[in-house]
Amino acid sequence: MSEDNSPSRQFNFCAGPAALPLPVLEQAQRDLLALPGTGASVLEISHRSPAFKAILHDAECRLRRLLAVPDGYTVLFLQGGSRLQFSMVPMNLLGGQEGDAQYVLTGSWGVKACEQARLAGAVRVVWDGAATGYDRLPDDLSWDGSDGIAYRHVTSNETIQGVQFRSDPEAKDLVLVCDASSDFLSRPIDVERYGLIYACAQKNAGPAGVTIVIIRDQLLERSADSLPGYLSYREHAQAGSLYNTPCTFGIYMVGLVAQWLEDEIGGLVAMDHLNQAKAKMLYDVLDSSDGFYQGHAQPDYRSLMNVTFRLPSSELDDRFVESAEAEGLCALRGHRSVGGIRASIYNAVPESGVASLAGFMRDFRTRNA
């Protein structure tokens, strides 16, 4: 993994928009004034131009290779983030179906997705971790398909609570929908187990502004003719992600990130190994702190992307964040809805940055325990 030792750049642990790989930022910097062969900035070229269509095609091809997306699936580049997908998924997949939509609530984002789905049709919650503060996941992941289910929705990684599915659920005949926003491209996934995967890019895949949807082609037929054009997956698929002016710069950046993952990291298996090693550095500090650092997620369900914990008091939480920033370790405050500390260690956060944070945590405990 490329290391960023620039004295002007801090180690960025923000949950999103998040750190981007330094080689990607450097390439974008070179192309910002004039994309080779075009005489114009990548920000200025037409979305109908051959240059941008080549960018779009390259980004899709790289995603397909990285994720081993099989035939029979369409890759879409949309806008509106996961918030829009919370509505588009039920509007396209639930309307006109006899069954209900089922939601597995493992944290704040699953809850928000479920709230929006209720506006579109019949919804049933099949598992809810609220009773334990969303610190764990369902123990049984072998959800069989059955009649009367339009789809089942899961959130692969909850950024606020710091819990993550570390394996793909056994969907079988069930149409499984996954909000993969915060661990997309961090590890291999078995795309064939899912009917639809969506991800906003501002965690591991690129900057804010572009959303990626991977949908089984058969499900495109569920998009009703009565849907407004932009809200129809079928319309976007027929237009090749060019139904409207897309997020051109965001798609360009996704392509660069995918290239970095292929050429410099060596693919998603290698990326997963790196992410496991990074997360272990921090969880080892938590587990050896004699309770000074209190992790939120139960050990079996811990996220590799978002390490969430608290200190013995809110005053120490504040002191921790302020002291970390003075050491060049930024954006460690927990989500405003839950407080505490959150270290988001996405793909582009280098091992040296995580090691620096782990060392800081040990020193901070020594000084304040």
C-alpha positions as CSV (number, residue, x, y, z in Angstrom):
1,M,0.0,0.0,0.0
2,S,1.3,3.4,-0.8
3,E,2.3,5.5,2.2
4,D,1.7,9.2,2.4
5,N,4.5,10.9,4.3
6,S,3.7,14.4,3.2
7,P,4.1,16.8,6.1
8,S,1.1,18.8,4.9
9,R,-1.3,15.9,5.0
10,Q,-2.7,14.5,8.2
11,F,-3.9,10.9,8.6
12,N,-7.6,11.1,7.8
13,F,-9.9,8.8,9.8
14,C,-13.1,10.4,8.6
15,A,-16.1,8.2,8.0
16,G,-16.9,9.9,4.7
17,P,-16.1,11.6,2.5
18,A,-13.0,9.6,3.4
19,A,-9.3,9.3,2.5
20,L,-8.4,8.7,-1.1
21,P,-5.3,6.9,-2.3
22,L,-2.4,9.3,-2.7
23,P,-1.5,8.0,-6.2
24,V,-5.1,8.6,-7.3
25,L,-5.0,12.1,-6.0
26,E,-1.8,12.7,-7.8
27,Q,-3.1,11.4,-11.1
28,A,-6.2,13.5,-10.8
29,Q,-4.0,16.5,-10.1
30,R,-2.1,15.8,-13.3
31,D,-5.4,15.5,-15.4
32,L,-7.1,18.5,-13.8
33,L,-5.9,21.1,-16.3
34,A,-5.9,18.9,-19.4
35,L,-6.9,15.2,-19.7
36,P,-4.4,13.7,-22.2
37,G,-5.6,13.8,-25.7
38,T,-8.5,16.1,-25.0
39,G,-7.1,19.6,-24.4
40,A,-9.6,20.1,-21.6
41,S,-9.9,19.3,-17.9
42,V,-11.5,16.1,-16.9
43,L,-14.0,18.4,-15.2
44,E,-14.9,20.0,-18.5
45,I,-15.3,17.2,-21.1
46,S,-18.8,16.3,-22.3
47,H,-20.4,13.2,-21.0
48,R,-21.2,12.4,-24.6
49,S,-17.7,12.7,-25.8
50,P,-15.6,9.7,-26.8
51,A,-13.1,10.6,-24.0
52,F,-15.7,10.3,-21.3
53,K,-17.3,7.2,-22.8
54,A,-13.9,5.6,-22.6
55,I,-13.6,6.6,-18.9
56,L,-17.0,5.2,-18.2
57,H,-16.3,1.9,-20.0
58,D,-12.9,1.6,-18.2
59,A,-14.4,2.2,-14.8
60,E,-17.1,-0.4,-15.4
61,C,-14.7,-3.0,-16.7
62,R,-12.4,-2.6,-13.8
63,L,-15.2,-3.0,-11.3
64,R,-16.4,-6.1,-13.1
65,R,-12.9,-7.6,-12.9
66,L,-12.3,-6.7,-9.3
67,L,-15.7,-8.0,-8.1
68,A,-15.9,-10.9,-10.7
69,V,-19.3,-9.5,-11.7
70,P,-20.9,-12.4,-13.7
71,D,-22.9,-12.0,-16.9
72,G,-26.5,-11.2,-16.3
73,Y,-25.7,-8.2,-14.1
74,T,-25.7,-4.5,-15.0
75,V,-23.4,-2.0,-13.5
76,L,-24.9,1.5,-13.1
77,F,-23.4,4.8,-12.1
78,L,-26.0,7.0,-10.5
79,Q,-26.2,10.0,-8.1
80,G,-28.0,10.8,-4.9
81,G,-26.0,8.6,-2.6
82,S,-27.5,5.8,-0.5
83,R,-30.3,8.1,0.7
84,L,-31.8,8.0,-2.8
85,Q,-31.2,4.2,-3.0
86,F,-33.2,3.8,0.2
87,S,-36.2,4.9,-1.9
88,M,-35.3,3.6,-5.4
89,V,-34.9,0.0,-4.2
90,P,-38.4,-0.4,-2.9
91,M,-39.9,1.8,-5.7
92,N,-38.4,-0.6,-8.3
93,L,-38.4,-3.9,-6.6
94,L,-41.5,-3.8,-4.3
95,G,-44.1,-2.1,-6.5
96,G,-46.4,-4.6,-8.2
97,Q,-45.0,-7.6,-6.2
98,E,-47.3,-9.8,-4.1
99,G,-44.9,-10.2,-1.2
100,D,-43.4,-7.7,1.3
101,A,-39.9,-6.3,1.6
102,Q,-38.0,-7.6,4.6
103,Y,-35.3,-5.6,6.4
104,V,-32.6,-6.7,8.7
105,L,-31.7,-3.8,11.0
106,T,-28.1,-4.0,12.2
107,G,-27.6,-0.2,12.8
108,S,-28.6,3.3,12.0
109,W,-28.4,3.1,8.2
110,G,-30.5,-0.1,8.0
111,V,-33.1,1.7,10.1
112,K,-33.1,4.7,7.8
113,A,-33.4,2.4,4.7
114,C,-36.4,0.7,6.3
115,E,-38.1,4.0,7.1
116,Q,-38.0,5.0,3.5
117,A,-39.1,1.6,2.2
118,R,-42.3,1.8,4.3
119,L,-43.3,4.8,2.1
120,A,-43.3,2.6,-0.9
121,G,-45.1,-0.6,0.2
122,A,-45.4,-3.4,2.7
123,V,-42.3,-3.8,4.8
124,R,-41.5,-6.3,7.6
125,V,-38.6,-6.2,10.0
126,V,-37.1,-9.8,10.3
127,W,-34.3,-8.9,12.7
128,D,-33.6,-5.8,14.8
129,G,-30.5,-5.3,17.0
130,A,-31.9,-2.3,18.8
131,A,-32.3,-4.1,22.1
132,T,-28.5,-4.4,22.5
133,G,-27.7,-1.0,20.9
134,Y,-26.8,-2.6,17.5
135,D,-23.6,-4.2,18.8
136,R,-24.0,-7.5,17.0
137,L,-25.5,-9.2,13.9
138,P,-27.9,-12.1,13.4
139,D,-26.3,-15.5,14.3
140,D,-28.0,-17.3,11.5
141,L,-27.1,-16.1,8.1
142,S,-28.6,-18.9,6.1
143,W,-31.8,-17.2,5.0
144,D,-33.7,-19.4,2.6
145,G,-36.0,-17.9,-0.1
146,S,-39.7,-18.4,0.2
147,D,-42.9,-17.3,-1.5
148,G,-44.2,-13.9,-0.5
149,I,-40.9,-12.1,-0.2
150,A,-40.2,-9.3,-2.7
151,Y,-36.6,-8.9,-1.4
152,R,-34.6,-8.9,1.8
153,H,-32.4,-5.9,2.6
154,V,-29.2,-6.0,4.6
155,T,-26.5,-3.4,5.4
156,S,-23.1,-5.1,5.1
157,N,-21.3,-2.6,7.3
158,E,-22.7,-0.1,9.7
159,T,-20.4,2.9,10.0
160,I,-22.0,4.4,13.1
161,Q,-22.1,1.3,15.3
162,G,-19.1,-0.5,13.8
163,V,-20.5,-3.9,13.0
164,Q,-20.0,-5.8,9.8
165,F,-21.0,-8.9,8.0
166,R,-17.7,-10.6,7.3
167,S,-19.3,-13.2,4.9
168,D,-22.0,-13.1,2.3
169,P,-25.4,-14.4,3.5
170,E,-26.7,-17.6,2.0
171,A,-29.5,-16.1,0.0
172,K,-30.4,-19.2,-2.2
173,D,-33.6,-18.3,-4.1
174,L,-34.1,-15.1,-2.1
175,V,-33.6,-11.7,-3.8
176,L,-31.0,-10.2,-1.5
177,V,-30.4,-6.5,-1.6
178,C,-27.3,-5.0,0.1
179,D,-26.3,-1.5,1.1
180,A,-22.5,-2.1,0.7
181,S,-21.6,1.6,0.8
182,S,-19.0,1.5,3.5
183,D,-17.2,-1.7,2.7
184,F,-17.6,-1.8,-1.1
185,L,-14.2,-2.7,-2.8
186,S,-12.7,-3.5,0.6
187,R,-12.9,-7.3,0.1
188,P,-14.2,-9.8,-2.3
189,I,-17.9,-10.5,-2.4
190,D,-20.0,-13.2,-4.1
191,V,-22.1,-11.0,-6.4
192,E,-24.3,-13.9,-7.5
193,R,-25.7,-14.2,-4.0
194,Y,-27.3,-10.7,-4.4
195,G,-30.1,-9.4,-6.6
196,L,-28.9,-5.8,-6.1
197,I,-25.9,-4.2,-4.5
198,Y,-25.6,-0.4,-4.0
199,A,-22.8,1.8,-2.7
200,C,-22.2,5.5,-2.4
201,A,-18.6,6.0,-3.4
202,Q,-17.3,8.3,-0.6
203,K,-15.9,5.5,1.6
204,N,-13.6,3.2,-0.5
205,A,-14.6,3.7,-4.1
206,G,-14.2,7.4,-4.9
207,P,-15.3,10.9,-3.9
208,A,-18.8,11.9,-2.9
209,G,-21.3,12.4,-5.8
210,V,-21.4,9.0,-7.6
211,T,-23.3,5.9,-6.5
212,I,-22.7,2.5,-7.9
213,V,-25.5,-0.1,-8.4
214,I,-25.0,-3.7,-9.5
215,I,-28.3,-5.2,-10.4
216,R,-29.4,-8.6,-11.7
217,D,-30.8,-8.1,-15.2
218,Q,-34.0,-10.0,-14.4
219,L,-34.9,-7.4,-11.7
220,L,-34.8,-4.6,-14.2
221,E,-38.2,-5.8,-15.4
222,R,-39.7,-4.9,-12.0
223,S,-39.2,-1.2,-12.8
224,A,-42.7,0.0,-13.5
225,D,-43.5,2.2,-16.5
226,S,-45.2,4.6,-14.1
227,L,-41.9,5.4,-12.3
228,P,-40.4,8.8,-13.0
229,G,-37.5,8.3,-15.4
230,Y,-34.6,9.1,-13.1
231,L,-36.0,6.7,-10.4
232,S,-36.2,3.7,-12.8
233,Y,-33.3,1.3,-12.8
234,R,-34.5,0.1,-16.2
235,E,-34.3,3.6,-17.7
236,H,-30.7,4.0,-16.5
237,A,-29.7,0.6,-17.7
238,Q,-31.1,1.2,-21.2
239,A,-29.3,4.5,-21.3
240,G,-26.0,3.0,-20.2
241,S,-25.8,5.3,-17.1
242,L,-26.2,8.3,-19.4
243,Y,-29.9,9.0,-18.8
244,N,-28.9,12.4,-17.5
245,T,-25.5,14.1,-17.2
246,P,-23.8,11.8,-14.8
247,C,-21.2,12.6,-12.1
248,T,-18.4,12.6,-14.6
249,F,-15.5,13.5,-12.3
250,G,-16.7,10.9,-9.7
251,I,-16.8,8.2,-12.3
252,Y,-13.4,9.1,-13.5
253,M,-12.1,8.9,-9.9
254,V,-13.8,5.5,-9.3
255,G,-11.9,4.3,-12.4
256,L,-8.6,5.5,-10.9
257,V,-9.4,3.9,-7.5
258,A,-10.2,0.6,-9.3
259,Q,-6.9,0.9,-11.2
260,W,-5.0,1.5,-8.0
261,L,-6.6,-1.6,-6.4
262,E,-5.8,-3.7,-9.5
263,D,-2.3,-2.5,-10.2
264,E,-0.8,-1.4,-6.9
265,I,-2.7,-3.5,-4.3
266,G,-3.2,-6.6,-6.3
267,G,-6.9,-7.0,-6.1
268,L,-9.5,-7.4,-3.4
269,V,-8.1,-10.5,-1.7
270,A,-4.9,-8.5,-1.0
271,M,-6.9,-5.5,0.0
272,D,-8.9,-7.6,2.5
273,H,-5.7,-8.9,4.0
274,L,-4.3,-5.4,4.5
275,N,-7.6,-4.2,6.0
276,Q,-7.6,-7.2,8.5
277,A,-4.1,-6.3,9.5
278,K,-4.9,-2.6,10.0
279,A,-8.0,-3.4,12.1
280,K,-6.1,-5.9,14.3
281,M,-3.7,-3.1,15.3
282,L,-6.5,-1.1,16.8
283,Y,-8.6,-3.9,18.3
284,D,-5.5,-5.3,20.0
285,V,-5.1,-1.9,21.7
286,L,-8.8,-2.0,22.8
287,D,-8.5,-5.6,24.1
288,S,-5.4,-5.0,26.1
289,S,-6.5,-1.7,27.7
290,D,-8.2,-3.3,30.8
291,G,-11.4,-1.5,29.9
292,F,-9.9,2.0,29.4
293,Y,-11.1,1.7,25.7
294,Q,-14.5,0.2,25.6
295,G,-15.4,-1.1,22.1
296,H,-19.0,-0.8,21.0
297,A,-19.3,-3.9,18.8
298,Q,-19.1,-7.4,20.2
299,P,-15.8,-9.1,19.1
300,D,-17.4,-11.5,16.6
301,Y,-19.1,-8.7,14.7
302,R,-16.5,-6.0,14.6
303,S,-16.1,-3.9,11.5
304,L,-12.8,-3.8,9.7
305,M,-13.8,-0.4,8.4
306,N,-15.0,1.6,11.4
307,V,-13.5,0.9,14.9
308,T,-15.9,2.4,17.4
309,F,-15.2,2.8,21.1
310,R,-15.5,5.0,24.2
311,L,-13.2,6.2,27.0
312,P,-14.2,6.2,30.7
313,S,-15.8,9.7,30.4
314,S,-17.0,12.2,27.8
315,E,-14.3,14.6,29.0
316,L,-11.6,12.0,28.1
317,D,-13.3,11.5,24.7
318,D,-12.9,15.2,24.0
319,R,-9.3,15.2,25.2
320,F,-8.5,12.2,23.1
321,V,-9.9,13.8,20.0
322,E,-8.1,17.1,20.6
323,S,-4.8,15.4,21.4
324,A,-5.0,13.2,18.4
325,E,-5.5,16.2,16.1
326,A,-2.4,17.8,17.5
327,E,-0.5,14.7,16.5
328,G,-1.9,14.8,12.9
329,L,-4.6,12.1,13.5
330,C,-7.8,13.8,12.4
331,A,-11.6,13.1,12.3
332,L,-11.8,10.6,15.1
333,R,-14.9,11.9,16.9
334,G,-17.8,9.5,16.8
335,H,-21.1,10.1,14.9
336,R,-23.1,12.9,16.5
337,S,-26.0,10.5,17.2
338,V,-23.9,8.2,19.5
339,G,-20.8,10.1,20.5
340,G,-17.6,8.4,21.5
341,I,-14.7,7.7,19.1
342,R,-14.7,6.3,15.6
343,A,-11.6,5.5,13.6
344,S,-12.6,4.8,10.0
345,I,-9.8,2.9,8.4
346,Y,-10.9,2.5,4.8
347,N,-8.7,1.2,2.0
348,A,-6.8,4.4,1.5
349,V,-5.8,4.9,5.1
350,P,-2.2,3.6,5.1
351,E,-0.8,1.1,7.6
352,S,1.5,3.7,8.9
353,G,-1.4,5.9,9.8
354,V,-3.2,3.1,11.7
355,A,0.1,2.2,13.4
356,S,0.5,5.9,14.5
357,L,-3.0,5.9,15.9
358,A,-2.4,2.6,17.8
359,G,0.7,4.1,19.3
360,F,-1.1,7.3,20.2
361,M,-3.8,5.2,21.9
362,R,-1.3,3.3,24.0
363,D,0.5,6.5,25.0
364,F,-2.8,8.3,25.8
365,R,-3.9,5.5,28.1
366,T,-0.6,5.6,29.9
367,R,-1.0,9.3,30.5
368,N,-4.7,9.3,31.5
369,A,-5.6,5.9,33.0
